[in-house]
């Protein structure tokens, strides 16, 4: 196995102690962001460990750490954490699906083609850079002190402050909670549990936070079959 292969990198990461892992994640975050912004941090593959990084940031337990955690939570829904590590300049962002018209087979046959365009993640990342630069030197002193103290978990007071940001790709006047998330129910098993499970899995695939997934499930279970369908149509774009 090559020393720089994905497997060897995973093994090296897994072999670190909790304190070593936190030091690695926090150092990588600061170095990457200060060198090229949050977008570089994601593009170079470090965003694949955003959940571990977020846990380390929260554990520091300071006000500045809460602000950094809030920034990371704004990015979380827009990073494809299921993507296999590809090294620098990998394709780690959640893409936004769009429709375009194109000619295929012949000039007389007009057929819709589906293509992917860049989602809002990179733009959100760039908006987070300046606030981070303004506080990073003070925050790094807090990080150093925390690591020197053995990295105790002080996250409890920050978790509510830095809770995940709801995932909405674009504003909408449709009244749908997540208008950019499309769920096809036509042709699917019409069993109530299957429909509810399909929508909830789709919310999870789009990185909607657990609290929102549970809120959907609770509302979907609160009435009869018609209420279930109405709930689905209020939460996502049903087709």
Helices and strands as residue ranges (DSSP letters): H 6-14, H 18-43, G 46-49, H 50-60, H 63-76, E 95-103, E 110-118, H 121-127, H 129-148, E 178-183, H 192-205, H 210-220, H 225-235, E 236-238
